[in-house]
Amino acid sequence: MSSQPAVRRSSLHSLWRIRSYVRPYAGQMALMTLSATVAVSASIVIPLITRAVVDGPIADGNRAGLIPLGLLALALGVTEAALNFNRRWVQSYAALGMETAIRDDLYAHLQRLPVAFHDKWQTGQLLSRATTDLSTIRRFLSFGLVYLLVNIGTYITVVALLVHLYAPMGVLVAVAAIPLFFISRSLSRSYLAVSRRVQDQQGDLATYVEESAVGVRLIRSFGRRDHVGRTFRKQATTLHDSSIDRARLVARFWSMFDLVPTLTLGGILLLGAVAVSRQAMSIGDLVAFVSLMLMLVWPVDSLGWILANGQEAMTAADRVYEVFDTEPAIVDRPTAVVLDEPQGLLRFEGVGFHYPQSAAEVLHDIDLEVRPGETLAIVGVTGSGKTTLTALVPRLYDVTAGRVTIDGHDVRDLTLESLRRTVSTAFEDATLFSSSVRDNLTLGSPDASDADVQQALEIAQATFVHDLPWGLDTRTGEQGLSLSGGQRQRLALARAVVSRPTVLVLDDPLSALDVHTEALVESALRRVLTGTTALLVVHRPSTVALADRVALLEGGTITAIGTHSELMADVPSYRAVLSQHADEEVAS
Amino acid sequence: MSTDIKSWRGVAAEDADELDVAVSLRLRDRSRRLLASLLRPHKRPLWWAVAVLLLQNAGAMAGPYLVKVGIDRGIGPIRADGDYTVLIVVTSAFVVAAVTEYLAKRAFLVASGRIGQAVLLDLRTRVYDHFQRLSPAFHERYTSGRVISRLTSDVDAIGELLDGGIDDLVLAGLSVVSVGTILLFLDLPMGLVTLLSFPFLLWLSRWFQRNSALAYRRTREAVALVIVHFVESLGGIRAVQAFRREPRNQEIFEALNGDYRRANERAFKLVAIFAPGITLIGNITVAVVLVYGGSRVMDGSTEIGVLAAFLLYLRRFFEPMQELSMFYNSLQSATAALEKLSGVLEEAPGVPEPAEPMPLPKAGGRLDLEHVHFAYRTSVVLPDLDLHVPAGQTVALVGATGAGKTTIARLMARFYDPVEGAVRLDGLDLRDLSEADLRRAVVMVTQENFLFDDSVGENIRFGRPGATSDDVVAAAEAIGAHEFIDALPDGYDTAVGKRGGRLSAGQRQLVAFARAFLSDPAVLILDEATSSLDIPSERLVQRALRTILADRTAVIIAHRLSTVEIADRVVVLDQGRIVEDGAPAELMGGEGGYAGLHRAWAESLV
């Protein structure tokens, strides 16, 4: 494949970019490498002492000479252990520190990325990047990278010694590095692709696990356990097969990394024996040569493992940087201003919108004005774009044409903080987080007083929270007490009004309430809405009564605007959307 | 945060700190049993792997020996009379050994990769299937994040053990035993001195085992919490951003991530002591043997050659110890993960399938709730309910929040079992029906209407896998969803996106209806299934329901009384008791709660 070198370059580049996380630990990394180097040297020297003992004191019968050498062996042994301890101890701090820092940043970045990004990316894929991929990178930084340096150092040192000992054979050993180089290169090519495939499939599997955990009630109610089980098995088998491909590749290359140094040793045996017999070198030199060469076996052998680890870290870094490189599209402009003392004049001026993946316009040429304190209801059939329209105000999405303004400021010229403080929203799909009810209510306004909270609860008819096991301290959300759809919707509504926002955006906020509760909420809301600019998506005539004016959204644009009774009287399509009895009227 | 973090944590996830010795042992037993049961089907491949591994090892050992032979025996003849035969034979043998080692290593890596991946596949599907078998009540407590954590991060930890475990264990065990034997045979006193290191090794290993079990258990739980928060907060990103929750989320995430780091750090530091500790014991032993052996040689009690060999073997003895210690480390980490996974597998389904189910070939649809008593934890929802629904009847359940409507629906769909009394379908207790029969007969649609990230058509087909495209279209047409689906960019092939996010709430509900219609159950339970629909769609669904429900039993919960109007019978509930029961027209004329509700609703339509 012609694109392979480019892929490799970009993967290597991704890994290289990790250096900004390594930099704070540069000292520790150096210390780890140094410790590893010295420890490896110590472990090499210990056998030499053994030889010195045999050749020296024992041969001479020198009992006194035994003790210092014994102590030296002890000292070296303790040094090796101490340095290994030091390397691992430092590593537990540094490597985990890097991993944790990248994960924190990744999460922060994900929170900054707009809703459109999250619509497209499955949580399982993001999660596998934040967990599995980061662990892979950590393993490479803490172990692979250190030993890559140590092993290359060992290799060069030993080869230099060998060349020094007997140049012709030393050069032969050095030349053996050439096939190793080609094997590594060929390994890199095929390994990158399969490593990436495995990682992507791990993400897919995590995604499916997440979906089937969230959809467990649906699966049960249709009795589709076997069906999802089969789908899962299929995906897990795909991952299994790719992992086997990876294992085969590993098997092919690692065994090569073993074979090359061994065959070189065979060559050395042949050449060495000939050289000795021709008296070009002494037997003692040959023995020394061979024992030195044996020291190369482990570094070369482990190179296969380290390279594989490095490739995995490269593709993992690629995957992580795919997320980091996605620029948050919805951020503060450099010139963004804080919206002080907002009045609440909300305008849509020639607004158009389409989702990033498709050119089909969901909204076009929307012109609307909601005056301070006014309540405007948006009415339209299912799928007409009402929810999208409301999402444009707090900039969950940005318009693709025209602009939305508050008090004359384009919302894109305001700081997100002040915009989202001014605009408060409640969605039909009420998301509660795993924390206390109080915390969930005061999300947008942490300094809200108990009285504010109580008032919001009363408006939303959500005083049932006082009857929960721990009242306002009861934990809700996924990790807490599960509430009914209606209860969650009322809490979401309370959350939207607790901060007394200037602009309130409510997307069908009463759909899950029974008629009685709905009536109570409405009468309470009416009082709140007098001083608040409100944009209200509604399906029910009863909720429309809250609005001063109504706008009809049809075919992606506003086709009629007026009071409820005006539109009921004059606009047949409005009647069709909102009247329970429209059927009969149309029929007659 | 909440006052009692602990009380909401999972069930099978035993918290690390409060384990006494007995529980800890039970956990370890349970996880070792799981590991054994995972490996058992791979006995033959395992033996094969061990065999090629030994072959590889033999090849590797032969190399240095042949070099020695080549030098000792090969050089003489060349010097004497230019005879290269010995050298060539030895070198050829060397090449054969090298190639054998190469082939054996390759075969071993393939074999161990296959075994490891097969075990992981088996483990994944077992745990996944078991999760699907556990009740919705379990999942509500356990959270989806923790399910993901078990099936990703925990399985990964076991994968790491399987990756390098087999060869580390086999080779290390083999050389330790063989070299240990050689040591004792070479020179008994020196061998015994060497054995003095064993108590220390054992003591260190025990110390490591005890502490690392705790540390790794913490790691597993800490990473689960990171995952739970990650999944939950990114799943609700709209609310996060709309309410400027990001800083607080970041705080929580960094705290959890920090806990995870500390848990890991603890485990890493234990290894940082354990692994060099083994090296230290080994190195000290070498130094002691060096001096002791040296003096024995001088005493004439042993020979130089023996000492040299002894020291060489000693080195071989302690080097695998390192590998053994790394194996032990991954074993400890994997054991902590296995504890969690075996805990999940041990969790009994809250609503178990009967061992010998009663057959239900074709459900008629008669539902009877007989003296049903039900309570969540301590709060009683249904004190003693009797409700009989004849086959083919459409019953509407009406009442305020907390009246027990949803609980009744869930009991009928056997999401829960009653504490006392029985729910019967065609006279058979639901607890006696097989899962397949029950689900074919009873389908529930809720306002949750979860969609998979797949095409619209596939989501409808979920109602009856194997249905043809025509069936799917027909179902959508029957429910009034065809029009909007047809207008989507790719029609029925349009991907709905994560959680169906590319569709509006109302459209998702229509798809959910079509899905339920396609499954064609004898009993259809609708729990607030129309709340997101606008009036025109609701009208369509209503018209469709009249035909759909004509020949089946239906239980409808809706606060929009328009849906209730199609019912044959209305049951009004208050605090788990039936307070009114009759035909809609009958109740509407009366003075009861339903008449009042209906008046309020009619007024809301103006």
Interface residues (C-beta under 8 A of the other chain):
Chain A: I46 P47 I49 T50 V53 V54 P57 I58 A59 G61 R63 L66 I67 L69 G70 L71 A73 L74 L76 G77 V78 E80 A81 A82 N84 F85 R88 W89 Q91 S92 Y93 L96 G97 E99 T100 R103 D104 Y107 A108 L110 Q111 R112 P114 V115 H118 D119 K120 W121 Q122 T123 G124 L126 L127 S128 A130 T131 T132 S135 Q202 L205 A206 T207 V209 E210 E211 S212 A213 V214 G215 V216 R217 L218 I219 R220 S221 F222 G223 R224 R225 H227 V228 G229 F232 R233 A236 T237 H240 S243 I244 R246 A247 R248 V250 A251 R252 W254 S255 M256 D258 L259 T262 L263 L265 G266 L269 L270 G272 A273 V274 V276 S277 I283 L286 V287 V290 L294 Y355 S358 A360 G380 V381 T382 G383 K386 T387 A391 P394 L396 L416 E417 R420 R421 S424 T425 F427 E428 D429 T431 F433 S434 S435 S436 D439 L443 G444 P446 F464 W470 D473 T474 R475 G477 E478 Q479 G480 L481 S482 S484 G485 G486 Q487 R495 D508 S511 A512 L513 D514 V515 H516 T517 E518 A519 H539 R540 P541 S542 A576 V577 L578 S579 Q580 A582 D583
Chain B: M1 S2 T3 D4 I5 W8 G63 P64 L66 V67 G70 I71 G74 I75 I78 R79 L87 V90 T91 F94 V95 A98 V99 E101 Y102 L103 K105 R106 A107 F108 L109 V110 S112 G113 R114 G116 Q117 A118 L120 L121 R124 T125 Y128 D129 F131 Q132 R133 P136 H139 E140 T143 S144 G145 V147 I148 L151 T152 S153 D156 V223 V226 I227 V228 H229 F230 V231 E232 S233 L234 G235 G236 I237 R238 A239 V240 Q241 A242 F243 R244 R245 E246 R248 N249 Q250 F253 E254 N257 G258 Y260 R261 N264 E265 F268 K269 V271 A272 I273 A275 P276 G277 T279 L280 G282 N283 I284 V286 A287 V288 L290 V291 G294 S295 V297 M298 I304 L307 A308 L311 L312 R315 A400 T401 T406 A413 F415 E435 A436 L438 R439 R440 V443 M444 V445 T446 Q447 E448 N449 F450 F452 D453 F462 G463 P465 F484 P489 G497 K498 R499 G501 R502 L503 S504 A505 G506 Q507 L510 R515 S519 E528 S531 S532 L533 D534 I535 P536 S537 R539 H559 R560 L561 S562 L597 A600 W601 S604 L605 V606
